[in-house]
């Protein structure tokens, strides 16, 4: 399957496919066309990569994570650490947003209270 076919069928962004190809992690190039040919394993890796991207990993972090994954033995702890760090950042963001919602609710309450007094 070519880059264009993967992009069309699975909606994987072209920039992500190019990055994946540049990382040279898996897959093979076709001898006839010189173009990257994606196999089922590549598609599984791309699924993981799109998940990592959607949760906020940078391209550099994704490449590092994927290289650790390919090592398999002994890579569990560093990969877990990366996920825990990202989880912590996301939870901090959620808590900040929750405080914002509380502030909005307070301001809304104040306006409604003023309306009742008029």
VEXTISE-151060 format. One line per field, with one value per atom (N, C-alpha, C, CB): residue number from 1; residue in one letter; atom name; x, y, z. Coordinates in pm, 1 decimal. Glycine has a CB too. Layout:
<recs>
k = (NUM / ...)
r = (A / ...)
a = (CA / ...)
xx = (X / ...)
yy = (Y / ...)
zz = (Z / ...)
</recs>
This chain:
<recs>
k = (1 / 1 / 1 / 1 / 2 / 2 / 2 / 2 / 3 / 3 / 3 / 3 / 4 / 4 / 4 / 4 / 5 / 5 / 5 / 5 / 6 / 6 / 6 / 6 / 7 / 7 / 7 / 7 / 8 / 8 / 8 / 8 / 9 / 9 / 9 / 9 / 10 / 10 / 10 / 10 / 11 / 11 / 11 / 11 / 12 / 12 / 12 / 12 / 13 / 13 / 13 / 13 / 14 / 14 / 14 / 14 / 15 / 15 / 15 / 15 / 16 / 16 / 16 / 16 / 17 / 17 / 17 / 17 / 18 / 18 / 18 / 18 / 19 / 19 / 19 / 19 / 20 / 20 / 20 / 20 / 21 / 21 / 21 / 21 / 22 / 22 / 22 / 22 / 23 / 23 / 23 / 23 / 24 / 24 / 24 / 24 / 25 / 25 / 25 / 25 / 26 / 26 / 26 / 26 / 27 / 27 / 27 / 27 / 28 / 28 / 28 / 28 / 29 / 29 / 29 / 29 / 30 / 30 / 30 / 30 / 31 / 31 / 31 / 31 / 32 / 32 / 32 / 32 / 33 / 33 / 33 / 33 / 34 / 34 / 34 / 34 / 35 / 35 / 35 / 35 / 36 / 36 / 36 / 36 / 37 / 37 / 37 / 37 / 38 / 38 / 38 / 38 / 39 / 39 / 39 / 39 / 40 / 40 / 40 / 40 / 41 / 41 / 41 / 41 / 42 / 42 / 42 / 42 / 43 / 43 / 43 / 43 / 44 / 44 / 44 / 44 / 45 / 45 / 45 / 45 / 46 / 46 / 46 / 46 / 47 / 47 / 47 / 47 / 48 / 48 / 48 / 48 / 49 / 49 / 49 / 49 / 50 / 50 / 50 / 50 / 51 / 51 / 51 / 51 / 52 / 52 / 52 / 52 / 53 / 53 / 53 / 53 / 54 / 54 / 54 / 54 / 55 / 55 / 55 / 55 / 56 / 56 / 56 / 56 / 57 / 57 / 57 / 57 / 58 / 58 / 58 / 58 / 59 / 59 / 59 / 59 / 60 / 60 / 60 / 60 / 61 / 61 / 61 / 61 / 62 / 62 / 62 / 62 / 63 / 63 / 63 / 63 / 64 / 64 / 64 / 64 / 65 / 65 / 65 / 65 / 66 / 66 / 66 / 66 / 67 / 67 / 67 / 67 / 68 / 68 / 68 / 68 / 69 / 69 / 69 / 69 / 70 / 70 / 70 / 70 / 71 / 71 / 71 / 71 / 72 / 72 / 72 / 72 / 73 / 73 / 73 / 73 / 74 / 74 / 74 / 74 / 75 / 75 / 75 / 75 / 76 / 76 / 76 / 76 / 77 / 77 / 77 / 77 / 78 / 78 / 78 / 78 / 79 / 79 / 79 / 79 / 80 / 80 / 80 / 80 / 81 / 81 / 81 / 81 / 82 / 82 / 82 / 82 / 83 / 83 / 83 / 83 / 84 / 84 / 84 / 84 / 85 / 85 / 85 / 85 / 86 / 86 / 86 / 86 / 87 / 87 / 87 / 87 / 88 / 88 / 88 / 88 / 89 / 89 / 89 / 89 / 90 / 90 / 90 / 90 / 91 / 91 / 91 / 91 / 92 / 92 / 92 / 92 / 93 / 93 / 93 / 93 / 94 / 94 / 94 / 94 / 95 / 95 / 95 / 95 / 96 / 96 / 96 / 96 / 97 / 97 / 97 / 97 / 98 / 98 / 98 / 98 / 99 / 99 / 99 / 99 / 100 / 100 / 100 / 100 / 101 / 101 / 101 / 101 / 102 / 102 / 102 / 102 / 103 / 103 / 103 / 103 / 104 / 104 / 104 / 104 / 105 / 105 / 105 / 105 / 106 / 106 / 106 / 106 / 107 / 107 / 107 / 107 / 108 / 108 / 108 / 108 / 109 / 109 / 109 / 109 / 110 / 110 / 110 / 110 / 111 / 111 / 111 / 111 / 112 / 112 / 112 / 112 / 113 / 113 / 113 / 113 / 114 / 114 / 114 / 114 / 115 / 115 / 115 / 115 / 116 / 116 / 116 / 116 / 117 / 117 / 117 / 117 / 118 / 118 / 118 / 118)
r = (X / X / X / X / X / X / X / X / X / X / X / X / X / X / X / X / X / X / X / X / X / X / X / X / X / X / X / X / X / X / X / X / X / X / X / X / X / X / X / X / X / X / X / X / X / X / X / X / X / X / X / X / X / X / X / X / X / X / X / X / X / X / X / X / X / X / X / X / X / X / X / X / X / X / X / X / X / X / X / X / X / X / X / X / X / X / X / X / X / X / X / X / X / X / X / X / X / X / X / X / X / X / X / X / X / X / X / X / X / X / X / X / X / X / X / X / X / X / X / X / X / X / X / X / X / X / X / X / X / X / X / X / X / X / X / X / X / X / X / X / X / X / X / X / X / X / X / X / X / X / X / X / X / X / X / X / X / X / X / X / X / X / X / X / X / X / X / X / X / X / X / X / X / X / X / X / X / X / X / X / X / X / X / X / X / X / X / X / X / X / X / X / X / X / X / X / X / X / X / X / X / X / X / X / X / X / X / X / X / X / X / X / X / X / X / X / X / X / X / X / X / X / X / X / X / X / X / X / X / X / X / X / X / X / X / X / X / X / X / X / X / X / X / X / X / X / X / X / X / X / X / X / X / X / X / X / X / X / X / X / X / X / X / X / X / X / X / X / X / X / X / X / X / X / X / X / X / X / X / X / X / X / X / X / X / X / X / X / X / X / X / X / X / X / X / X / X / X / X / X / X / X / X / X / X / X / X / X / X / X / X / X / X / X / X / X / X / X / X / X / X / X / X / X / X / X / X / X / X / X / X / X / X / X / X / X / X / X / X / X / X / X / X / X / X / X / X / X / X / X / X / X / X / X / X / X / X / X / X / X / X / X / X / X / X / X / X / X / X / X / X / X / X / X / X / X / X / X / X / X / X / X / X / X / X / X / X / X / X / X / X / X / X / X / X / X / X / X / X / X / X / X / X / X / X / X / X / X / X / X / X / X / X / X / X / X / X / X / X / X / X / X / X / X / X / X / X / X / X / X / X / X / X / X / X / X / X / X / X / X / X / X / X / X / X / X / X / X / X / X / X / X / X / X / X / X / X / X / X / X / X / X / X / X / X / X / X / X / X / X / X / X)
a = (N / CA / C / CB / N / CA / C / CB / N / CA / C / CB / N / CA / C / CB / N / CA / C / CB / N / CA / C / CB / N / CA / C / CB / N / CA / C / CB / N / CA / C / CB / N / CA / C / CB / N / CA / C / CB / N / CA / C / CB / N / CA / C / CB / N / CA / C / CB / N / CA / C / CB / N / CA / C / CB / N / CA / C / CB / N / CA / C / CB / N / CA / C / CB / N / CA / C / CB / N / CA / C / CB / N / CA / C / CB / N / CA / C / CB / N / CA / C / CB / N / CA / C / CB / N / CA / C / CB / N / CA / C / CB / N / CA / C / CB / N / CA / C / CB / N / CA / C / CB / N / CA / C / CB / N / CA / C / CB / N / CA / C / CB / N / CA / C / CB / N / CA / C / CB / N / CA / C / CB / N / CA / C / CB / N / CA / C / CB / N / CA / C / CB / N / CA / C / CB / N / CA / C / CB / N / CA / C / CB / N / CA / C / CB / N / CA / C / CB / N / CA / C / CB / N / CA / C / CB / N / CA / C / CB / N / CA / C / CB / N / CA / C / CB / N / CA / C / CB / N / CA / C / CB / N / CA / C / CB / N / CA / C / CB / N / CA / C / CB / N / CA / C / CB / N / CA / C / CB / N / CA / C / CB / N / CA / C / CB / N / CA / C / CB / N / CA / C / CB / N / CA / C / CB / N / CA / C / CB / N / CA / C / CB / N / CA / C / CB / N / CA / C / CB / N / CA / C / CB / N / CA / C / CB / N / CA / C / CB / N / CA / C / CB / N / CA / C / CB / N / CA / C / CB / N / CA / C / CB / N / CA / C / CB / N / CA / C / CB / N / CA / C / CB / N / CA / C / CB / N / CA / C / CB / N / CA / C / CB / N / CA / C / CB / N / CA / C / CB / N / CA / C / CB / N / CA / C / CB / N / CA / C / CB / N / CA / C / CB / N / CA / C / CB / N / CA / C / CB / N / CA / C / CB / N / CA / C / CB / N / CA / C / CB / N / CA / C / CB / N / CA / C / CB / N / CA / C / CB / N / CA / C / CB / N / CA / C / CB / N / CA / C / CB / N / CA / C / CB / N / CA / C / CB / N / CA / C / CB / N / CA / C / CB / N / CA / C / CB / N / CA / C / CB / N / CA / C / CB / N / CA / C / CB / N / CA / C / CB / N / CA / C / CB / N / CA / C / CB / N / CA / C / CB / N / CA / C / CB / N / CA / C / CB / N / CA / C / CB / N / CA / C / CB / N / CA / C / CB / N / CA / C / CB / N / CA / C / CB / N / CA / C / CB / N / CA / C / CB / N / CA / C / CB / N / CA / C / CB)
xx = (85.4 / 0.0 / 90.5 / -97.4 / 62.6 / 145.2 / 102.4 / 137.5 / 184.3 / 153.2 / 17.0 / 264.4 / -6.4 / -132.5 / -251.5 / -129.7 / -236.0 / -343.8 / -371.2 / -308.8 / -265.8 / -282.8 / -351.5 / -145.8 / -308.3 / -369.0 / -517.1 / -297.2 / -550.5 / -690.0 / -776.2 / -697.0 / -726.6 / -808.1 / -820.2 / -750.2 / -712.1 / -712.0 / -704.5 / -596.4 / -701.7 / -694.6 / -574.6 / -823.1 / -463.0 / -340.3 / -279.2 / -240.5 / -251.8 / -196.7 / -66.0 / -172.4 / -50.5 / 69.0 / 195.9 / 59.9 / 191.1 / 310.8 / 352.9 / 285.2 / 255.6 / 286.2 / 344.9 / 159.3 / 292.7 / 346.7 / 490.5 / 257.7 / 515.8 / 652.6 / 747.9 / 656.2 / 703.3 / 787.7 / 816.8 / 719.2 / 715.2 / 731.2 / 833.9 / 596.5 / 824.0 / 918.6 / 1060.4 / 876.9 / 1073.7 / 1205.8 / 1266.8 / 1195.8 / 1182.5 / 1233.6 / 1288.2 / 1123.1 / 1242.0 / 1288.2 / 1274.6 / 1433.4 / 1158.9 / 1136.8 / 1094.1 / 1033.4 / 1008.9 / 955.1 / 928.4 / 825.6 / 870.3 / 827.6 / 942.7 / 758.6 / 913.0 / 1012.8 / 978.1 / 1019.6 / 1073.3 / 1045.0 / 1031.0 / 1155.9 / 945.9 / 925.8 / 1047.3 / 793.9 / 1096.7 / 1212.0 / 1176.1 / 1266.1 / 1053.3 / 1015.5 / 988.2 / 894.0 / 921.0 / 883.1 / 970.1 / 740.5 / 1043.5 / 1122.9 / 1037.2 / 1205.8 / 908.6 / 814.3 / 794.0 / 679.1 / 772.9 / 749.1 / 622.5 / 736.6 / 630.4 / 514.6 / 477.7 / 543.7 / 358.4 / 311.4 / 249.7 / 210.0 / 289.8 / 230.2 / 143.7 / 340.3 / 87.0 / -2.4 / 67.1 / -57.9 / 193.8 / 266.7 / 283.2 / 404.6 / 312.1 / 320.8 / 188.2 / 360.4 / 79.1 / -52.0 / -79.8 / -161.7 / -37.2 / -51.8 / 32.7 / -11.6 / 154.6 / 242.8 / 183.1 / 384.1 / 128.3 / 67.5 / -53.0 / 26.5 / -126.4 / -239.3 / -190.0 / -316.7 / -83.6 / -25.0 / 28.4 / 86.9 / 94.2 / 150.4 / 41.2 / 229.3 / -71.0 / -179.8 / -240.3 / -288.9 / -243.6 / -290.7 / -196.5 / -302.1 / -66.5 / 31.7 / 21.0 / 174.7 / 2.4 / -11.0 / -136.7 / -14.8 / -245.9 / -372.3 / -371.0 / -486.8 / -284.9 / -278.1 / -169.7 / -253.4 / -107.6 / -18.5 / 129.9 / -44.0 / 170.4 / 312.5 / 363.8 / 338.8 / 481.7 / 545.2 / 603.0 / 657.0 / 642.9 / 704.0 / 828.8 / 738.7 / 908.9 / 1031.5 / 998.8 / 1115.2 / 896.9 / 856.2 / 802.2 / 750.6 / 726.5 / 671.1 / 784.8 / 574.0 / 880.6 / 991.8 / 1067.7 / 1087.4 / 1092.9 / 1162.8 / 1083.4 / 1186.5 / 951.9 / 864.8 / 869.4 / 719.0 / 859.9 / 857.1 / 991.5 / 822.0 / 1099.8 / 1230.5 / 1244.3 / 1344.7 / 1192.4 / 1192.5 / 1108.4 / 1139.7 / 992.1 / 902.2 / 969.2 / 774.0 / 1044.1 / 1110.2 / 1218.6 / 1170.0 / 1277.0 / 1377.3 / 1312.4 / 1450.1 / 1185.6 / 1104.8 / 1161.8 / 1092.9 / 1260.3 / 1311.1 / 1371.1 / 1415.7 / 1320.1 / 1372.7 / 1320.3 / 1517.4 / 1228.2 / 1176.8 / 1046.5 / 1155.8 / 995.6 / 866.6 / 873.4 / 820.9 / 978.2 / 987.4 / 999.6 / 1105.7 / 1088.1 / 1094.7 / 966.5 / 1211.3 / 900.2 / 773.8 / 666.0 / 728.1 / 661.5 / 565.4 / 591.6 / 571.4 / 718.5 / 754.0 / 705.2 / 906.1 / 723.4 / 675.2 / 524.1 / 714.0 / 452.8 / 306.5 / 261.9 / 246.3 / 329.2 / 295.4 / 318.8 / 377.5 / 427.7 / 455.3 / 347.1 / 593.2 / 308.5 / 204.1 / 71.1 / 189.4 / 42.6 / -80.3 / -83.1 / -93.5 / 28.9 / 38.2 / 13.6 / 175.0 / 72.1 / 52.4 / -94.7 / 139.0 / -156.8 / -298.5 / -386.4 / -342.9 / -358.4 / -436.4 / -420.7 / -394.1 / -299.5 / -278.9 / -362.5 / -130.3 / -366.7 / -447.7 / -595.9 / -424.8 / -640.4 / -780.8 / -813.0 / -811.1 / -724.7 / -749.2 / -754.3 / -641.5 / -668.7 / -672.8 / -806.2 / -554.7 / -849.3 / -977.3 / -1095.8 / -995.7 / -1087.0 / -1193.4 / -1202.7 / -1168.4 / -1087.8 / -1089.5 / -1150.6 / -947.1 / -1123.0 / -1182.8 / -1334.7 / -1125.4 / -1382.0 / -1526.9 / -1588.4 / -1557.5 / -1521.3 / -1570.3 / -1578.3 / -1479.3 / -1479.4 / -1480.4 / -1593.1 / -1346.0 / -1613.8 / -1724.3 / -1857.1 / -1721.1 / -1871.9 / -1996.9 / -2020.2 / -1995.4 / -1915.9 / -1929.2 / -1976.5 / -1795.2 / -1914.3 / -1954.1 / -2097.4 / -1858.6 / -2136.6 / -2275.0 / -2370.8 / -2292.0 / -2333.6 / -2416.2 / -2432.2 / -2355.0 / -2325.7 / -2331.8 / -2426.5 / -2192.5 / -2420.6 / -2508.7 / -2654.4 / -2471.5 / -2682.5 / -2820.5 / -2868.8 / -2830.8 / -2781.8 / -2816.3 / -2849.6 / -2698.7 / -2772.9 / -2799.7 / -2931.7 / -2687.6 / -2963.1 / -3088.8 / -3207.6 / -3093.5 / -3198.3 / -3306.6 / -3329.7 / -3277.0 / -3224.5 / -3235.4 / -3294.8 / -3098.6 / -3301.5 / -3353.9 / -3502.0 / -3296.9)
yy = (-116.3 / 0.0 / 123.2 / -0.6 / 219.2 / 339.5 / 444.8 / 397.4 / 548.6 / 660.0 / 721.2 / 768.2 / 741.7 / 802.0 / 712.8 / 829.2 / 582.5 / 489.1 / 487.8 / 347.7 / 490.5 / 493.3 / 622.9 / 479.3 / 733.5 / 863.3 / 863.2 / 974.9 / 812.1 / 811.9 / 716.4 / 774.3 / 596.0 / 493.9 / 514.8 / 357.8 / 560.8 / 569.3 / 712.7 / 490.2 / 810.3 / 951.5 / 983.7 / 993.0 / 917.5 / 948.9 / 1069.0 / 825.4 / 1177.1 / 1297.6 / 1268.5 / 1406.9 / 1331.1 / 1310.2 / 1347.4 / 1391.9 / 1454.2 / 1494.0 / 1384.4 / 1625.8 / 1316.3 / 1206.7 / 1087.4 / 1164.0 / 1060.9 / 952.0 / 982.4 / 928.8 / 1107.7 / 1145.0 / 1131.0 / 1289.3 / 1174.8 / 1162.1 / 1015.2 / 1227.1 / 932.0 / 788.2 / 730.0 / 715.9 / 769.7 / 721.0 / 768.7 / 767.3 / 893.7 / 947.7 / 876.9 / 1097.8 / 831.0 / 759.5 / 622.5 / 744.0 / 572.0 / 443.7 / 331.2 / 455.4 / 323.8 / 225.4 / 89.4 / 276.1 / 88.5 / -37.6 / -23.7 / -78.1 / -126.8 / -123.4 / -142.6 / 6.5 / -122.6 / -141.7 / -50.7 / -290.5 / -27.4 / 47.8 / -49.7 / 152.4 / -12.6 / -95.3 / -80.5 / -55.4 / -190.4 / -184.3 / -116.7 / -324.5 / -132.6 / -76.2 / 73.3 / -147.1 / 118.5 / 259.6 / 341.1 / 271.9 / 275.6 / 348.4 / 412.1 / 454.1 / 377.0 / 436.0 / 342.8 / 465.7 / 402.0 / 327.4 / 243.7 / 423.7 / 116.8 / 27.8 / -9.8 / -99.5 / 26.9 / 0.3 / -138.5 / 106.6 / -214.9 / -345.3 / -337.7 / -455.9 / -451.7 / -452.7 / -405.1 / -592.5 / -442.7 / -398.8 / -247.1 / -467.1 / -189.2 / -43.1 / 21.3 / -0.4 / -37.5 / 18.6 / 12.9 / -56.2 / -93.4 / -102.7 / 3.8 / -243.1 / 21.9 / 123.8 / 263.2 / 115.1 / 286.8 / 417.0 / 443.7 / 424.3 / 339.8 / 355.3 / 403.3 / 222.0 / 341.7 / 384.4 / 526.7 / 288.7 / 557.4 / 691.3 / 797.0 / 697.4 / 769.4 / 868.1 / 884.5 / 826.6 / 776.9 / 787.2 / 875.5 / 647.4 / 850.5 / 931.6 / 1078.2 / 879.4 / 1102.0 / 1239.3 / 1304.8 / 1242.2 / 1230.6 / 1289.1 / 1320.9 / 1195.2 / 1252.6 / 1282.3 / 1384.4 / 1154.8 / 1438.7 / 1551.4 / 1525.7 / 1604.3 / 1408.3 / 1382.4 / 1461.9 / 1231.1 / 1519.6 / 1587.0 / 1480.4 / 1686.1 / 1521.9 / 1427.8 / 1364.7 / 1498.9 / 1444.5 / 1391.7 / 1288.0 / 1505.9 / 1317.1 / 1222.2 / 1093.4 / 1285.2 / 1107.4 / 989.1 / 902.8 / 1030.5 / 966.2 / 889.1 / 816.9 / 981.5 / 886.9 / 825.9 / 706.8 / 930.4 / 726.4 / 619.8 / 498.9 / 670.6 / 524.0 / 414.1 / 340.1 / 467.3 / 412.1 / 346.1 / 259.6 / 451.0 / 310.9 / 230.3 / 104.8 / 312.2 / 119.9 / 7.2 / -101.7 / 54.9 / -61.4 / -159.2 / -235.8 / -90.1 / -175.6 / -246.6 / -358.3 / -149.4 / -339.6 / -433.5 / -457.8 / -564.6 / -542.9 / -579.0 / -458.7 / -690.0 / -432.0 / -324.0 / -187.1 / -322.7 / -177.6 / -46.0 / -10.2 / -40.5 / -102.4 / -78.1 / 41.2 / -203.3 / 44.7 / 152.4 / 290.1 / 128.5 / 309.6 / 442.6 / 481.6 / 449.1 / 383.1 / 414.7 / 449.0 / 296.7 / 374.4 / 406.6 / 544.9 / 302.0 / 578.7 / 710.3 / 820.7 / 720.8 / 800.1 / 898.9 / 916.2 / 857.0 / 803.7 / 809.8 / 875.3 / 669.5 / 844.2 / 904.2 / 1054.9 / 839.6 / 1098.6 / 1241.7 / 1312.3 / 1266.0 / 1252.7 / 1312.9 / 1314.8 / 1235.4 / 1208.9 / 1201.4 / 1311.7 / 1063.9 / 1334.5 / 1437.9 / 1576.7 / 1433.0 / 1602.4 / 1731.2 / 1750.9 / 1739.8 / 1647.0 / 1656.4 / 1677.8 / 1529.3 / 1607.0 / 1626.5 / 1768.0 / 1525.3 / 1822.9 / 1961.7 / 2057.1 / 1999.5 / 2032.8 / 2115.9 / 2104.9 / 2075.3 / 1984.1 / 1964.2 / 2042.2 / 1813.9 / 2037.6 / 2108.0 / 2258.8 / 2073.2 / 2310.4 / 2453.8 / 2488.2 / 2494.3 / 2406.1 / 2431.8 / 2420.1 / 2333.6 / 2325.8 / 2313.9 / 2441.4 / 2191.9 / 2497.7 / 2624.2 / 2735.8 / 2663.0 / 2735.7 / 2834.9 / 2821.0 / 2821.5 / 2698.1 / 2674.1 / 2723.6 / 2522.6 / 2697.7 / 2745.9 / 2898.2 / 2696.4 / 2964.9 / 3111.0 / 3162.5 / 3163.6 / 3097.7 / 3134.6 / 3115.9 / 3050.7 / 3001.7 / 2976.6 / 3080.6 / 2837.4 / 3121.9 / 3225.3 / 3356.1 / 3246.4 / 3395.5 / 3519.4 / 3511.2 / 3550.1 / 3397.1 / 3377.3 / 3391.0 / 3239.1 / 3330.1 / 3338.6 / 3484.2 / 3254.3 / 3560.2 / 3699.9 / 3779.0 / 3761.7 / 3754.0 / 3824.1 / 3787.8 / 3789.4 / 3660.9 / 3618.2 / 3678.2 / 3464.4 / 3686.9 / 3747.3 / 3895.1 / 3730.8 / 3964.5 / 4106.0 / 4124.0 / 4165.1 / 4033.5 / 4040.6 / 4026.0 / 3934.2 / 3940.1 / 3918.9 / 4043.0 / 3798.6 / 4115.4 / 4232.7 / 4352.6 / 4269.0 / 4349.1 / 4463.8 / 4461.4 / 4465.5)
zz = (0.0 / 0.0 / 0.0 / 122.6 / -86.8 / -97.2 / 4.8 / -238.8 / 18.0 / 108.0 / 72.5 / 100.9 / -56.3 / -99.3 / -64.4 / -250.0 / -80.6 / -47.2 / 103.0 / -95.3 / 183.7 / 329.6 / 370.2 / 402.2 / 310.4 / 340.1 / 305.4 / 263.7 / 188.0 / 142.0 / 223.2 / -5.5 / 248.4 / 314.3 / 464.8 / 287.5 / 529.3 / 675.7 / 728.7 / 730.5 / 639.1 / 674.7 / 765.2 / 743.5 / 743.9 / 815.7 / 744.7 / 820.2 / 818.6 / 754.0 / 679.1 / 858.9 / 564.0 / 482.5 / 559.1 / 353.5 / 638.3 / 713.5 / 811.5 / 789.5 / 869.4 / 961.4 / 885.5 / 1038.4 / 767.7 / 685.8 / 642.8 / 561.7 / 605.0 / 566.1 / 684.0 / 512.1 / 801.8 / 921.8 / 948.7 / 1045.4 / 940.6 / 962.5 / 866.1 / 946.6 / 741.3 / 641.6 / 673.3 / 501.3 / 715.8 / 749.4 / 870.3 / 776.8 / 962.2 / 1079.5 / 1040.1 / 1185.4 / 925.2 / 872.8 / 976.1 / 827.6 / 1037.4 / 1142.3 / 1088.4 / 1238.0 / 988.0 / 936.3 / 787.5 / 1011.4 / 734.6 / 595.3 / 498.3 / 566.1 / 373.6 / 268.7 / 152.5 / 222.9 / 67.6 / -54.1 / -169.0 / -83.2 / -261.4 / -379.9 / -472.3 / -454.2 / -520.9 / -611.0 / -742.4 / -637.9 / -786.0 / -915.2 / -908.6 / -968.4 / -803.4 / -797.1 / -703.4 / -754.6 / -614.8 / -515.7 / -409.2 / -582.8 / -407.7 / -312.8 / -193.6 / -381.6 / -79.2 / 44.3 / 28.1 / 166.6 / 68.1 / 64.8 / 207.8 / -20.7 / 249.5 / 384.8 / 392.6 / 429.1 / 494.9 / 517.8 / 644.3 / 530.9 / 684.0 / 800.3 / 927.6 / 821.9 / 943.0 / 1062.5 / 1063.2 / 1069.9 / 947.6 / 937.8 / 976.9 / 795.0 / 929.8 / 960.9 / 1111.2 / 883.9 / 1177.1 / 1323.0 / 1391.1 / 1373.5 / 1342.9 / 1399.7 / 1378.2 / 1336.6 / 1260.8 / 1231.1 / 1319.6 / 1084.5 / 1352.5 / 1444.3 / 1580.8 / 1458.7 / 1629.2 / 1755.8 / 1745.2 / 1798.2 / 1635.1 / 1615.1 / 1614.8 / 1484.0 / 1548.0 / 1546.4 / 1685.4 / 1445.9 / 1763.5 / 1901.6 / 1982.6 / 1966.0 / 1970.6 / 2043.4 / 2002.4 / 2017.8 / 1873.2 / 1825.3 / 1882.6 / 1671.7 / 1885.0 / 1932.0 / 2080.8 / 1902.0 / 2158.1 / 2301.5 / 2334.5 / 2379.9 / 2229.6 / 2251.7 / 2240.4 / 2381.3 / 2195.0 / 2176.5 / 2056.6 / 2157.4 / 2069.8 / 1957.0 / 1863.1 / 2005.9 / 1744.0 / 1648.9 / 1708.5 / 1516.7 / 1778.1 / 1838.9 / 1946.3 / 1899.4 / 2027.1 / 2130.9 / 2070.1 / 2222.0 / 1961.5 / 1894.8 / 1840.0 / 1780.3 / 1774.4 / 1719.2 / 1831.4 / 1639.9 / 1941.0 / 2054.1 / 2109.0 / 2165.3 / 2128.0 / 2178.7 / 2085.4 / 2193.6 / 1955.7 / 1859.1 / 1855.2 / 1719.0 / 1866.7 / 1868.8 / 1994.5 / 1862.5 / 2107.6 / 2229.7 / 2210.8 / 2348.9 / 2149.5 / 2126.8 / 2042.8 / 2058.2 / 1943.9 / 1857.5 / 1931.5 / 1736.1 / 2034.0 / 2114.4 / 2194.3 / 2208.9 / 2230.7 / 2307.9 / 2446.4 / 2234.1 / 2459.6 / 2592.5 / 2663.7 / 2581.4 / 2782.8 / 2863.6 / 2828.8 / 2853.3 / 2733.4 / 2695.5 / 2766.3 / 2546.5 / 2846.3 / 2910.7 / 3006.2 / 2986.3 / 3090.6 / 3189.6 / 3125.4 / 3280.7 / 3027.6 / 2967.1 / 2893.3 / 2871.8 / 2829.5 / 2761.7 / 2863.1 / 2673.9 / 2973.6 / 3079.7 / 3136.7 / 3191.4 / 3154.5 / 3206.9 / 3113.1 / 3227.1 / 2984.4 / 2886.8 / 2896.6 / 2744.0 / 2906.9 / 2916.0 / 3045.8 / 2905.2 / 3156.2 / 3285.3 / 3283.3 / 3397.5 / 3220.2 / 3211.1 / 3130.1 / 3148.0 / 3018.6 / 2934.8 / 3010.0 / 2801.0 / 3083.6 / 3162.4 / 3267.1 / 3229.8 / 3332.5 / 3434.3 / 3374.9 / 3502.0 / 3259.3 / 3191.8 / 3157.3 / 3063.9 / 3104.3 / 3065.8 / 3188.5 / 2990.5 / 3297.6 / 3420.2 / 3474.3 / 3526.7 / 3467.8 / 3510.2 / 3426.1 / 3500.7 / 3295.9 / 3206.4 / 3241.4 / 3059.7 / 3271.7 / 3309.5 / 3436.4 / 3330.0 / 3534.0 / 3659.7 / 3638.8 / 3761.8 / 3553.7 / 3522.9 / 3457.7 / 3429.9 / 3362.8 / 3294.5 / 3390.8 / 3177.2 / 3486.1 / 3586.6 / 3669.8 / 3678.6 / 3705.8 / 3780.3 / 3696.3 / 3824.2 / 3567.5 / 3478.7 / 3475.1 / 3337.5 / 3468.6 / 3468.4 / 3599.8 / 3447.7 / 3711.3 / 3841.0 / 3842.6 / 3955.1 / 3786.5 / 3781.8 / 3693.2 / 3731.3 / 3581.7 / 3492.9 / 3564.6 / 3363.0 / 3631.5 / 3704.4 / 3812.3 / 3766.6 / 3880.9 / 3983.1 / 3919.7 / 4057.1 / 3808.2 / 3741.0 / 3689.3 / 3625.3 / 3636.5 / 3592.1 / 3709.4 / 3525.5 / 3821.3 / 3941.2 / 3986.0 / 4054.4 / 3981.2 / 4020.9 / 3930.9 / 4017.7 / 3801.9 / 3708.0 / 3736.2 / 3561.2 / 3757.6 / 3784.6 / 3914.8 / 3789.9 / 4011.1 / 4141.8 / 4122.7 / 4244.4 / 4041.7 / 4012.1 / 3940.5 / 3927.9 / 3848.1 / 3774.7 / 3867.1 / 3667.3 / 3965.9 / 4060.0 / 4145.4 / 4148.4 / 4173.0 / 4258.9 / 4184.4 / 4315.1 / 4055.7 / 3977.8 / 3969.5 / 3838.3)
</recs>
